[in-house]
Each structure stands twice: as C-alpha cells, then as structure tokens.
Amino acid sequence: MKLAITTLFLLVAAACQIGCGPADLRMTPQNPIVGKWRSADGSYVVEFLPSGDCSAGMRIQGREVGGPCKYTVEKETINIRYYGSAAHPQDGNPDASVIWRYSLAGDDLKVSVQGTSLALRRVH
C-alpha cells in the first residue's frame, strides 16, 4: 500500500514539475510554418516568426513590395494581417487581412489565395 501511494505521489510530482514549471522550461508545440519560405523563382519571400509576426516581400515588374505583417495559423488556413495603406503603420495595427489556404509537406508549403496558388520552399 505504501509503495502504491509513493508511486502515485512521484507520478503527480513529476507531472506537476513538467506542467507547472517555469514557462521557458515547458514544452510548447512548435508551429510548423515558422521559418523563411521562398518561391522557386525567388520572386516571393515570406518569413513567419514564432511570435506571430511575419514579413512578406514580392518582386513585381522589378519593384519590391511588401513589408511587416502578423499571422495566426488554423488547421488549414493562415490569416495574414498586414498594412494595406501607408497611412496606418505608425499606429502599430495592421489594417488589412487575407486568408491563405495551405498544405505543408516537409519543407514544401503550398498556399492558395483567391484561386491563385503558390509553391514555397523552406529556406535553410
């Protein structure tokens, strides 16, 4: 009986140590899209940071466009919130958004936005 109680106590203590420890020591699930991604021709680059911040850039007719953004990930979608106009970046809040449907297979990220698909590869 004492052995059973001691074993139970040790299991509870170990579980609490893992789940109740300092935040930086607890295991958190890794977001699989975190990292830097680029299209095969290099015209599109996006980086997703663990903090929920992102940056995206695209080369259109020799001109670079894009900038900082915020993102959240759901089961099959990435919600990107970005600065749609130059008038709002100083207030710190993105003022436009777009939803990307995505699929991930290893280092290949396929996204589609309003019927347009784009294949991205993780940059190491």
matplotlib code that plots the C-alpha trace (Angstrom):
import matplotlib.pyplot as plt

x = [0.0, 2.8, 4.5, 1.4, 0.9, 4.6, 4.4, 1.3, 2.9, 6.0, 3.9, 1.9, 5.1, 6.7, 3.6, 3.4, 7.1, 6.6, 3.3, 3.8, 7.4, 8.7, 7.2, 10.5, 11.1, 7.6, 7.3, 5.1, 4.0, 6.2, 4.3, 5.3, 5.2, 7.7, 10.7, 11.6, 9.9, 10.7, 9.2, 11.3, 12.0, 12.8, 10.2, 8.2, 9.7, 7.8, 9.1, 6.9, 8.4, 7.3, 6.0, 3.2, 5.0, 5.8, 7.3, 6.5, 8.0, 7.3, 9.1, 6.7, 8.0, 11.4, 9.9, 10.0, 6.7, 5.6, 6.6, 5.7, 2.6, 1.0, -0.3, -2.3, -2.5, -5.6, -5.9, -5.9, -5.6, -3.1, -4.7, -2.3, -2.9, -0.9, -0.6, -2.8, -2.1, 0.8, -1.3, -1.6, 1.8, 2.7, -0.3, 1.1, -2.0, -2.4, -5.4, -6.0, -6.1, -6.1, -6.7, -4.3, -5.4, -2.3, -0.9, 2.5, 4.7, 8.1, 9.8, 7.2, 4.4, 1.6, -0.7, -3.7, -5.3, -8.5, -7.8, -4.1, -1.7, 1.9, 4.5, 7.1, 10.2, 11.7, 15.0, 17.7]
y = [0.0, 2.4, 1.6, 2.4, 5.8, 6.6, 5.7, 7.8, 10.7, 10.6, 10.5, 13.5, 15.4, 14.6, 15.7, 19.0, 19.6, 19.3, 21.2, 23.7, 24.6, 28.0, 28.9, 28.8, 25.2, 23.9, 22.2, 24.1, 22.7, 24.0, 25.9, 24.0, 27.1, 29.1, 29.9, 31.6, 30.5, 31.4, 30.7, 28.7, 31.8, 33.9, 36.5, 35.9, 35.5, 35.2, 34.7, 33.5, 34.2, 32.2, 35.5, 35.8, 38.4, 37.9, 39.8, 39.2, 40.6, 40.2, 41.4, 42.8, 44.3, 44.9, 46.6, 45.2, 45.4, 44.1, 44.5, 43.6, 41.6, 39.5, 36.0, 33.2, 29.6, 27.4, 23.8, 24.6, 28.4, 31.2, 34.5, 37.3, 40.8, 43.5, 47.2, 47.8, 51.5, 53.7, 55.8, 53.3, 51.6, 54.1, 53.1, 49.6, 47.8, 46.0, 47.4, 44.7, 40.9, 37.9, 34.2, 31.7, 28.1, 26.0, 22.5, 21.5, 18.6, 18.7, 21.8, 22.5, 24.9, 25.4, 28.3, 29.5, 32.9, 33.7, 31.0, 31.7, 29.0, 29.5, 26.9, 27.9, 26.0, 26.4, 28.3, 26.8]
z = [0.0, 0.9, -2.4, -4.4, -2.6, -3.0, -6.7, -7.2, -5.3, -7.5, -10.7, -9.6, -8.6, -11.9, -13.9, -11.9, -12.4, -16.2, -16.4, -13.5, -14.1, -15.4, -18.8, -20.6, -19.5, -20.5, -23.9, -26.3, -29.6, -32.5, -35.2, -38.4, -40.6, -38.6, -40.8, -44.0, -47.3, -50.9, -54.3, -56.8, -58.9, -55.8, -56.6, -53.3, -49.8, -46.5, -43.0, -40.1, -36.6, -33.5, -32.0, -34.6, -36.6, -40.2, -43.2, -46.8, -50.0, -53.7, -56.7, -59.3, -62.5, -61.0, -57.9, -54.4, -52.5, -49.1, -45.5, -41.9, -41.0, -38.3, -38.7, -37.0, -38.1, -38.0, -39.2, -42.9, -43.1, -42.3, -41.5, -42.6, -41.2, -43.0, -43.5, -46.6, -46.7, -45.9, -43.6, -40.7, -40.0, -37.3, -35.1, -34.9, -36.0, -39.4, -41.3, -43.9, -44.0, -46.3, -45.6, -47.2, -47.5, -47.1, -47.1, -45.7, -46.7, -45.0, -46.5, -49.1, -48.3, -50.9, -50.4, -52.3, -52.2, -54.1, -56.6, -57.1, -55.9, -54.9, -54.0, -51.4, -50.2, -46.7, -46.8, -44.6]

ax = plt.figure().add_subplot(projection="3d")
ax.plot(x, y, z, "-o")
ax.set_aspect("equal")
plt.show()
